[in-house]
């Protein structure tokens, strides 16, 4: 069971009193009081800004007396003062307790008094506290990239089937589907001088596919090993947001697969727990990889960002400047930076892992096979 703890410490500013309670895993609850003397300079700044833009009858813009402006715009001035003072108080509290928020502060209560100052209650989710376990030299056994004879035979048979033709069984009769023989003639039809060249080409393509599969398997094994070695709670609301993203993606896939809209919610319900588990694992893995990246001083260079921007531009067939504007407008560019950093971190982990290759099947071309 999670044990509730409380921390109180001297404040850096006598005008602000704060206390913090850990109310849930990765969640902090704060109580703050900002004295009136600390509110006064914020209020003066707000009044000055309103006076500068105020237009009142009988006065030129920005020339109305501050007392009149204060009476005329009392409510919006109070709202701006409360918002600004609240933001500054929460920022100061975050620095005081060295908090690392993973989402916005959620304001539970706010009371602004002309005599007592500002009193706030807020919660915020923060990065989990955990120690890195051994992440170098992880033992991995990826699948082989060698092509077994039966795999090559199957691929060639599939190729023969794709070259099948309909030819008349008898003169003027019905047509029958005929699969060409695996011979020199078929190789020439496919642009190769010899059958052996065709075999070599198909084997190379199979090996390329296996290389992709092997890379994916290594990365999956690395991630599984990291998750197994680190046990800690993750922010629940952050997991919820990730679950929502995965649910939206799943909904799109179901629609594309032909699921009727009136059956969509019912179909999604079968994936609810699976999606939440996947979201929790992704969030946890992100924290682990970010911590390793910090530990190993892994950063993203400007050249890497420019390269990724050009790749996205080519994929979308848009100007790179336009692509950057799209990401900035939606606040997604930091996610691009984070993705590149995680990719580099996984590449680093692969470079320091202990990879033991599994026993490879006999290569298809061994033994002088024609």
C-alpha positions as MATLAB code, in Angstrom:
seq = 'XXXXXXXXXXXXXXXXXXXXXXXXXXXXXXXXXXXXXXXXXXXXXXXXXXXXXXXXXXXXXXXXXXXXXXXXXXXXXXXXXXXXXXXXXXXXXXXXXXXXXXXXXXXXXXXXXXXXXXXXXXXXXXXXXXXXXXXXXXXXXXXXXXXXXXXXXXXXXXXXXXXXXXXXXXXXXXXXXXXXXXXXXXXXXXXXXXXXXXXXXXXXXXXXXXXXXXXXXXXXXXXXXXXXXXXXXXXXXXXXXXXXXXXXXXXXXXXXXXXXXXXXXXXXXXXXXXXXXXXXXXXXXXXXXXXXXXXXXXXXXXXXXXXXXXXXXXXXXXXXXXXXXXXXXXXXXXXXXXXXXXXXXXXXXXXXXXXXXXXXXXXXXXXXXX';
ca = [
       0.000    0.000    0.000;
       1.244    3.437   -0.847;
       2.314    5.319    2.247;
       1.462    8.976    2.471;
       4.366   11.208    3.419;
       4.606   14.886    4.177;
       7.468   17.270    3.640;
       7.772   20.812    4.900;
      10.831   23.004    4.607;
      11.885   26.627    5.011;
      10.726   28.781    2.147;
      13.085   30.872    0.002;
      10.752   33.865    0.214;
       9.291   35.026    3.533;
       6.234   36.248    1.675;
       5.316   32.692    0.589;
       4.547   29.763    2.886;
       4.261   26.335    1.278;
       3.741   22.729    2.280;
       3.685   19.588    0.158;
       2.023   16.219    0.640;
       2.552   13.121   -1.482;
      -1.032   11.994   -2.030;
      -0.510    9.262   -4.665;
       2.341    7.707   -6.622;
       3.966   10.514   -8.606;
       1.387   13.030   -7.374;
       2.094   15.984   -5.087;
      -0.488   18.094   -3.326;
       0.587   21.631   -2.423;
      -0.845   24.247   -0.076;
       0.461   27.760   -0.622;
      -0.042   31.119    1.000;
       1.298   34.289   -0.603;
       1.233   37.287    1.732;
      -0.370   40.544    0.645;
       2.983   42.335    0.457;
       4.110   39.821   -2.177;
       0.881   40.304   -4.121;
       1.234   44.111   -4.183;
       3.923   44.382   -6.924;
       2.014   41.931   -9.141;
      -1.144   43.960   -8.689;
       0.702   47.183   -9.538;
       2.022   45.637  -12.764;
      -1.465   44.455  -13.772;
      -2.959   47.894  -13.078;
      -0.258   49.570  -15.167;
      -0.997   47.292  -18.124;
      -4.740   47.905  -17.926;
      -4.217   51.654  -17.628;
      -1.969   51.651  -20.708;
      -4.664   50.068  -22.899;
      -7.839   51.458  -21.289;
     -10.094   53.733  -23.306;
     -12.557   55.660  -21.102;
     -14.881   58.549  -21.997;
     -13.199   61.930  -21.611;
      -9.653   60.529  -21.648;
      -7.193   59.627  -24.350;
      -6.093   55.995  -24.538;
      -3.717   55.244  -21.695;
      -4.336   58.557  -19.934;
      -7.245   57.680  -17.629;
      -6.499   57.865  -13.874;
      -5.534   54.534  -12.399;
      -8.268   54.780   -9.751;
     -10.913   55.122  -12.473;
      -9.429   52.253  -14.482;
      -9.433   50.096  -11.371;
     -13.141   50.773  -10.750;
     -14.130   50.329  -14.403;
     -12.228   47.065  -14.921;
     -12.415   45.648  -11.396;
     -13.419   42.106  -12.374;
     -10.976   41.527  -15.275;
      -8.178   43.089  -13.190;
      -8.931   40.696  -10.344;
      -9.021   37.710  -12.713;
      -5.684   38.651  -14.297;
      -4.120   39.268  -10.871;
      -5.323   35.891   -9.595;
      -4.056   34.080  -12.683;
      -0.660   35.765  -12.636;
      -0.098   35.435   -8.885;
      -1.164   31.791   -8.985;
       1.240   30.992  -11.818;
       4.163   32.678  -10.061;
       3.393   30.961   -6.740;
       3.230   27.514   -8.348;
       6.454   28.121  -10.295;
       8.202   29.167   -7.065;
       6.903   26.085   -5.239;
       8.106   23.827   -8.060;
      11.605   25.306   -7.742;
      11.559   25.079   -3.951;
      10.762   21.368   -3.926;
      12.710   20.605   -7.110;
       9.580   19.193   -8.730;
       9.643   17.865  -12.282;
       6.031   18.129  -13.476;
       4.842   15.862  -16.291;
       1.609   17.794  -16.706;
      -0.055   21.041  -15.642;
      -0.887   21.920  -12.048;
      -4.514   21.185  -11.233;
      -5.932   23.981   -9.100;
      -8.246   22.686   -6.369;
      -8.896   25.956   -4.541;
      -7.878   29.614   -4.848;
      -8.804   32.485   -2.563;
      -7.530   36.029   -3.097;
      -8.112   38.434   -0.235;
      -7.131   42.101   -0.100;
      -6.035   41.638    3.528;
      -4.797   38.041    3.744;
      -3.214   37.643    0.308;
      -3.503   34.500   -1.815;
      -4.247   30.972   -0.598;
      -3.936   28.056   -3.030;
      -4.394   24.291   -3.119;
      -3.152   22.398   -6.148;
      -1.968   18.961   -7.261;
       0.561   18.034   -9.906;
       1.954   14.825  -11.351;
       5.738   14.559  -11.354;
       8.430   12.286  -12.715;
       8.795    9.053  -10.742;
      11.779    8.665   -8.454;
      13.773    5.516   -9.209;
      17.367    4.358   -9.413;
      18.784    3.068  -12.680;
      19.577   -0.624  -12.615;
      22.249   -2.241  -14.782;
      21.467   -1.365  -18.372;
      24.837   -2.052  -19.992;
      25.781   -5.499  -21.238;
      22.209   -6.782  -21.415;
      22.216  -10.359  -22.704;
      20.320  -10.767  -25.991;
      19.794  -13.685  -28.377;
      18.246  -12.348  -31.587;
      16.812  -14.586  -34.318;
      19.170  -15.583  -37.124;
      19.131  -13.735  -40.433;
      20.304  -16.777  -42.403;
      17.846  -18.246  -44.885;
      16.991  -21.945  -44.550;
      16.583  -24.033  -47.740;
      12.867  -24.568  -47.090;
      12.365  -20.807  -46.711;
      13.971  -20.174  -50.085;
      11.948  -22.973  -51.676;
       8.726  -21.479  -50.321;
       9.630  -17.993  -51.588;
      10.464  -19.325  -55.050;
       7.210  -21.310  -55.133;
       5.306  -18.127  -54.293;
       7.162  -16.373  -57.104;
       6.211  -19.152  -59.524;
       2.551  -18.817  -58.497;
       2.660  -15.071  -59.151;
       3.855  -15.779  -62.724;
       1.048  -18.270  -63.486;
      -0.853  -17.740  -66.738;
      -4.143  -18.802  -68.243;
      -3.551  -20.826  -71.406;
      -6.011  -22.775  -73.591;
      -6.200  -26.440  -72.614;
      -7.181  -27.385  -76.187;
      -7.614  -25.421  -79.348;
     -10.696  -23.283  -78.878;
     -11.329  -24.814  -75.446;
     -11.430  -23.404  -71.903;
      -8.298  -21.882  -70.426;
      -6.361  -23.481  -67.599;
      -4.053  -21.872  -65.061;
      -0.462  -22.966  -65.692;
       2.386  -22.385  -63.252;
       5.769  -21.975  -64.994;
       8.606  -24.297  -64.152;
      11.444  -23.052  -61.976;
      14.038  -22.941  -64.723;
      16.290  -20.697  -66.774;
      13.357  -19.461  -68.857;
      11.509  -18.202  -65.762;
      14.695  -16.498  -64.567;
      15.029  -14.683  -67.906;
      11.365  -13.623  -67.787;
      12.183  -11.978  -64.455;
      15.278  -10.198  -65.784;
      18.019  -12.618  -64.722;
      20.405  -14.433  -67.037;
      20.650  -17.570  -64.920;
      18.396  -19.384  -62.451;
      21.146  -19.251  -59.851;
      21.127  -15.441  -60.065;
      17.398  -15.454  -59.383;
      17.897  -17.767  -56.405;
      20.652  -15.519  -55.055;
      18.462  -12.432  -55.485;
      15.477  -13.983  -53.698;
      17.705  -15.218  -50.878;
      19.174  -11.722  -50.434;
      15.667  -10.223  -50.224;
      14.666  -12.771  -47.608;
      17.798  -11.957  -45.612;
      16.955   -8.242  -45.758;
      13.503   -8.990  -44.329;
      15.060  -11.093  -41.592;
      17.488   -8.272  -40.808;
      14.546   -5.936  -40.174;
      12.883   -8.590  -38.013;
      16.124   -9.146  -36.098;
      16.516   -5.417  -35.404;
      12.945   -5.231  -34.139;
      13.483   -8.312  -31.971;
      16.657   -6.850  -30.432;
      14.929   -3.569  -29.605;
      11.917   -5.400  -28.161;
      14.196   -7.581  -26.019;
      16.100   -4.512  -24.797;
      12.867   -2.814  -23.782;
      11.594   -5.938  -22.023;
      14.863   -6.253  -20.096;
      14.730   -2.601  -19.015;
      11.119   -2.904  -17.856;
      11.925   -6.070  -15.898;
      14.887   -4.426  -14.144;
      13.030   -1.290  -13.022;
      10.045   -1.369  -10.697;
       8.268    1.908   -9.993;
       4.876    3.568  -10.261;
       4.058    5.910  -13.122;
       1.794    9.007  -13.176;
      -1.789    7.830  -13.561;
      -3.085   10.812  -15.512;
      -0.122   10.575  -17.882;
      -0.995    6.909  -18.458;
      -4.586    7.969  -19.053;
      -3.558   10.447  -21.738;
      -1.390    7.812  -23.438;
      -4.286    5.331  -23.242;
      -6.522    7.867  -24.990;
      -3.963    8.223  -27.793;
      -3.682    4.456  -28.227;
      -7.467    4.140  -28.169;
      -7.805    6.706  -30.951;
      -5.221    4.823  -33.022;
      -7.026    1.534  -32.376;
     -10.341    3.095  -33.405;
      -8.845    4.208  -36.716;
      -7.434    0.727  -37.382;
     -10.790   -0.901  -36.619;
     -12.608    1.477  -38.967;
     -10.077    0.825  -41.725;
     -10.509   -2.908  -41.153;
     -14.232   -2.564  -41.848;
     -15.755   -2.438  -38.348;
     -19.193   -0.795  -38.434;
     -19.477    2.458  -36.486;
     -22.349    1.142  -34.346;
     -20.128   -1.794  -33.302;
     -17.000    0.290  -32.715;
     -17.431    0.924  -28.972;
     -18.265   -2.724  -28.345;
     -15.173   -3.831  -30.248;
     -12.970   -1.261  -28.478;
     -14.171   -2.480  -25.080;
     -12.415   -5.801  -25.674;
      -9.102   -3.951  -25.978;
      -9.522   -1.562  -23.013;
      -7.318   -3.369  -20.499;
      -4.754   -4.286  -23.140;
      -4.499   -0.654  -24.268;
      -4.091    0.625  -20.707;
      -1.398   -1.960  -19.945;
       0.427   -1.027  -23.135;
       0.150    2.672  -22.282;
       1.582    2.124  -18.789;
       4.513    0.172  -20.236;
       5.219    2.865  -22.834;
       5.150    5.625  -20.215;
       7.440    3.646  -17.909;
       9.872    2.838  -20.721;
       9.998    6.513  -21.721;
      11.082    7.501  -18.203;
      13.770    4.782  -18.162;
      15.167    5.733  -21.572;
      15.174    9.441  -20.697;
      17.043    8.716  -17.462;
      19.627    6.622  -19.323;
      20.004    9.361  -21.953;
      20.696   11.884  -19.197;
      23.126    9.533  -17.478;
      25.031    8.943  -20.736;
      24.792   12.586  -21.927;
      22.881   11.568  -25.055;
      21.579   14.680  -26.804;
      20.028   15.624  -30.126;
      22.093   17.799  -32.453;
      20.794   20.502  -34.759;
      21.940   18.480  -37.773;
      19.860   15.507  -36.596;
      16.799   17.721  -36.225;
      17.286   19.188  -39.699;
      17.688   15.691  -41.170;
      14.476   14.481  -39.520;
      12.647   17.598  -40.693;
      13.726   16.924  -44.298;
      12.618   13.293  -44.000;
       9.180   14.372  -42.801;
       8.970   16.998  -45.553;
       9.766   14.422  -48.254;
       7.246   11.956  -46.816;
       4.492   14.581  -46.732;
       5.629   16.260  -49.957;
       5.699   19.651  -48.242;
       8.249   22.404  -47.720;
      10.333   21.806  -44.541;
       9.403   25.250  -43.212;
       5.716   24.406  -43.560;
       6.218   21.073  -41.794;
       7.969   22.786  -38.890;
       5.123   25.304  -38.602;
       2.599   22.456  -38.437;
       4.480   20.755  -35.597;
       4.996   24.024  -33.715;
       1.338   24.994  -34.065;
       0.293   21.709  -32.445;
       3.082   21.743  -29.876;
       4.523   18.501  -31.257;
       8.103   19.510  -32.040;
       9.384   18.564  -28.549;
       7.979   15.082  -29.221;
      10.133   14.858  -32.350;
      13.214   15.785  -30.321;
      12.269   13.218  -27.657;
      11.745   10.493  -30.278;
      15.197   11.057  -31.800;
      16.794   11.027  -28.337;
      15.093    7.730  -27.498;
      16.199    6.215  -30.814;
      19.795    7.202  -30.042;
      19.488    5.775  -26.535;
      18.268    2.420  -27.855;
      21.114    2.425  -30.396;
      23.540    3.047  -27.522;
      22.061    0.166  -25.506;
      22.434   -2.117  -28.529;
      26.098   -1.111  -28.873;
      26.858   -2.077  -25.260;
      24.653   -5.198  -25.132;
      26.001   -8.753  -25.104;
      24.526  -10.329  -28.225;
      24.643  -14.113  -28.581;
      23.482  -15.239  -31.991;
      21.239  -18.282  -32.112;
      22.267  -21.385  -34.047;
      21.797  -20.534  -37.704;
      20.040  -22.864  -40.146;
      22.093  -24.229  -43.029;
      22.198  -21.585  -45.724;
      20.135  -22.286  -48.811;
      23.091  -22.003  -51.171;
      25.370  -24.352  -49.199;
      26.201  -27.745  -50.583;
      26.439  -26.609  -54.208;
      22.657  -26.460  -54.573;
      21.565  -25.293  -58.024;
];
